[in-house]
Amino acid sequence: MQELANFSVYSCDIERFGECWDDVRTFLSHHELDGVELLLGMEPLPDIPAELVKGVHLPSPVGMYRVLNGATSFPEEMDEDMILFLYGGRNYQEVQDMYHRSLENASVLDASYAVCHVSYVEPFQVFTREHGCSDEDVIDVIAQFLNRLASSFPDGEPPVRIFFENLWWPGLTFLDTDLIYRFMERLEFSNWAFLLDTGHLMNATMSCDREEDGIDTVLAILDTLPVDIIERIEGMHLHHSLSGTFQQETLERGDPAGFDDLPFLDRYMKVLEHVGKIDQHMPFGDSRCSEIVERVSPRFLTHEFVTGSLDEFDAALDKQVRALRGSRWA
């Protein structure tokens, strides 16, 4: 198993290291990590040493299902950059072109895998969760899109193995075995696997408020998955998210007071703040997190955190690798 740290092409990550890739190497070596999982943007690739990149995370427009399902209109307040970021483009072909470029970038970096979301949420649905679609709807439309995308490459296979990640919005959540099989059966190409995000799985249950309960919950769900699905899980994002009560309470309240009257960007900032409170990306401190890793035995494990500084990132990694590796770090 290769252990990685999450990293991105954005300045917030690169500038932490003074744009010095040797410092990134030293940082990874200090934590005994094998490289990074690099979050790609929709811009040209930065000048990053390819040997540091073991996997990539593709751009993930949260609302692309809407475009793939035929929608062509967008709120007037959205400029072209926002439409691209949230929907992947104005039409089906633009979304496909964006993903095609992203997979080509992953191939240029010689990444072993590329993470893709099978999920959908409109930004202003996050409080009420009135999505207007089912898991089946999202799975079917995105599977059809992926087949068309794969067919645009030689031999009908993506140039990089695609890892499908679970989320807690409509789509692939890993809570329903029948839905996982439904997605698998609809894929017409073979160069793919699953990626288990432990925090996202906790989010999907809306039941986790303590770390030990989160570990028990993930293990219990894994116990329900057949062996052939477990064997398809080749990647893992390891972190925890303890927002169960918060999600239940905010779902009961619905939109914040006066939400619809706010300017577009103010509403969007409230959405980002809310999603950040749901999806906490905190490091495990309980050594039982190793039971999750042992149960799945992924090929790639990414320590995935949201941090505000290099010191916070360093502390989060130190805490989780100690919990995961036990006495080796004592």
N, C-alpha and C positions, 0 to 999 in steps of 0.2 A: 504494500500500500504506500502510495506517495502522499505526503502531507503538504498542503499548500496554504497560502494566505490570500485573502481576497485583496485585489488591487484594481485600479481603474486607469483609464487613459486621461482622466481629468486632472487639472492642475491641483486640486485639493489633495490628491494622493502624491503626485510627482513632486510637488514643492515641499512636501514634508521631508524629503531626502535631499533637498537642495538641487534637484534634477541630476543627482549623481547616482548612476546605476551601480557603481561599486559599493556605495553605502547601502543600497537595497540588498545586494548580495551578502554583505556583512550582517545585516539585520536578519535575513533568512537563515544564514548559517548559525547565528547565535541561538535561534529557536529550533535548530535542526530540522528545517523545512526544506522541501525539494524545489520550490519555486512558487509561482503565483497563478491564481485563476484571474485572468484579466477581463474586467468589464469593458466591453467595446462601446464606443459611441457611434454616431452616424457620420462622423467626420473621418478624414483620411487617418491612417495609423500614425501614431507618434514614432519617433526613432527609439524604440525599445529593443534591447538585446533579446532576440528570439529565444535564446536558451533559458531565459528566466521564465518563459511562459509555457506552462504545462497544459493549461486549459483556458478557455475563454468563456465569458458570459455574453451571449448575444444581446443586442438592444431588445427591450421588452415593452413595446407600446401597449399600455394596459387596455386600450379600447379597440385594438385592431379587429377583433371579432365583428364589431359593428361595420367596419369597412368591408371585410371579407364577406359579410352577409348582405352587401348591396347598398349600404347607406352612402350617400354622397353629400349630405349637408352637414354643416358644423356651426357651432355658435358663432355669431358675428364677432365676438370679442377675441376669438382665436386668430393669431397670426400664423403664417406658414410654418414657422419653427415649432410652434406649439402643436399644430396639427401633426407635423412629422413626429414629434416626441410622443404624443399621446396615442396617435392612431397609426403611425407608420407610413402615412401618405394619404392622398385624397381619394384613391381608388385601389382596386385589387392589384393592378399591375405595379403601381408605385410601392405597395407593401412588399410584393414579391421581389421587386428590384432591390429594395433595401435589404431584405434578408439574403438575397443572392450575393450582394456586395459584402455583407458581414461574414458569410461563410467563406467567401474568397479571402477575406482578410485573415480569418482564423487559419486557413490553409497556408497563407504566406508565412504566418508565425509558426507553422508546423505544430499547432496545438493538437493534443491527443483527443480533445473533445470540445464541444460547444454547447452551452446550456441554453435551453429554450423553454419559455413558459407556455403552458396550455391553459389559459385563463382569460377572464374578461371582467372588467369593471369600468364603468364610467366614473370619472372623478367625483361627480356630484351625487353619486349613489352610495358613497361609502358610509354615510350615517344611517340611512334608511334600509340599505341593501335590497331595494326594490329594483332588481336587475332586469326583469322582463324576459328572462331566458332561463333555461335549465342547464345543468351540467352536461346533459346529453347534447343539447344544441351546440354548446361551445366545443365539446369534444369532436362532434361530427364535422363542423365547419373547419376547425383548425386542422384536423387530420386530412381532410380533402385538400386544404391549402398546402400542407406539408408534402403531400404526394405530388402535387403540381410543381412545387419548388424543387423537390428531389429530381423530378423528371427533366428539369432544365439543365442538369449536370450530366456529364458523360456517364454512360451505363446506368442512368437513372438512380444514382446514389450520391448523397451529399459528400463533398470532399473531406469533411471532418465528421466524426461520429457525433450525433446529436444526443445530448442527455436531456430528457424531459423532466422538468422540476415540478413538484407539487406546490400549490398555493392554497389559499382559503377562500378565494372568490370562486364563482361558477367555473367549472372546468375540471381539471385533474387535481383532486384533493388527496387521494390515497385512502379515503374513508370508506369507499365502496368497491369491493373487488369486481363486481359486475361491470362497473364503469371503467375500471382499469382494463379489463379484457375487451370491452367495447372499443376503447381507443387502440389497443394493440391489434385487434382484428381489422381495423380500418387502414392501418399503415401498409403501404405497398412497396416499401423499401426496407432494407435490412440493417443499415448502418446507424443503429440507434440503441439507446439504453435508457434507464431511468436514473434520476438523481433524487435522493431523499433529503429534503430540507427539514431538519428536526424542529426548528422553531415554527415553521409554517404549519407543520402537522399539529403542533400544540395550538396554534391560532385557530385552525379549522375546527377543533373540538370546543372552543370557547369555555374550557373547563379547568385551565391550568393557572394556578396562582402561586404555587411553590415549586421550587426546582425539583424536589423529589417526586412530587406529583406529576410534573412534566415528563420525567424519565419513565415513571410507571406507565403513563399514558402512551408514550411512543412505543414502549415495549409491548404493551397490550395490543396496540393496533398492528404491530409487526407480526404478532402471534396469529392474527386473523388472515394474513396474506399467504397464499399458496407458495410453495417452493419455487415454482417457475417464475413468479413475479419477483420474489426476493433475489433470485439469481440474476434478474435483469437490472437490479440496482447496482450500478457500477460507480456511482459518485455519491458524495454526501456533503451537505453544508451543515456543519456542526455549530450549534449555538442554541440558546433557549430563549423563550418568549413567554412571559407570565402575565398575560393580559386578559385572562378569562373573565373575571368580574368586570373589568373595565369595558370589555366588548358587550357584555350582557346589559350593563347599565346604560351605555350610550345608545345601544340598539332600541331600548325602551323609550329613550328620550327623543330619538330622531334627529332631524336637522337642528343645529344650534339656533337660538332665538335670533331672528333678523337675518338669517343666512342668505335667503333669496334676494335680499335688498342690497347686499354688499357688491362692490365692484368685482369683476371676474377674478383679478389677481388676488384680491383679499380672500375670496372664497377658496381659491386654489391653495393659498398658503394654509388656510384652516384644514383643508383636506390633507396636505402633506404632514401637518402636525398630528392630526388624528391617526393617520396610517403609521407614523413613527411610534406612537404610543401602543398600537397593536403589535407591530412587528419590531420587537425590541433588540434582537440580535445581541444578546448578552452572553458572556462566556460562562461555561459550566465551571463550577467549583467542586461538584460532587463527583468522586471517582467512579460512581456507577454509570456515568456517561459512557464509559468504556464498554458497558454491556450492549449499548445500542450499536456501537461500532463493530463489536464482535458478532452480533446477531446478523449483520448485513455483510460484513467483510468487503467493503468497497475497494475498488482499485485506486480511487482518488478521494481524499478527504480534505475539504477546504474549511479552515477556521475562518468563519465569516462574521465579521462584526461591523457595527456602525460606530465610529469613534470620531471625536472632535479634534484630536491631536495625535502626534506620533507617540507621545508618552502614554496616552490612553490606549492606543493600539498595542504598544509594547506590553502594558500591564494586562490587557485582556488576553493576549496570546500567552503570556507567562502563566496566568491563572489557569487557562484551559489546557495547555499542554501538560502542566503539572497534574491536573486532575485526570487527564487521559492516560498519561504514561506512568503515573504512580511513582514507585520507588526510584526509577531512573533519574528523577528530578529532585529527589530528597537531598 
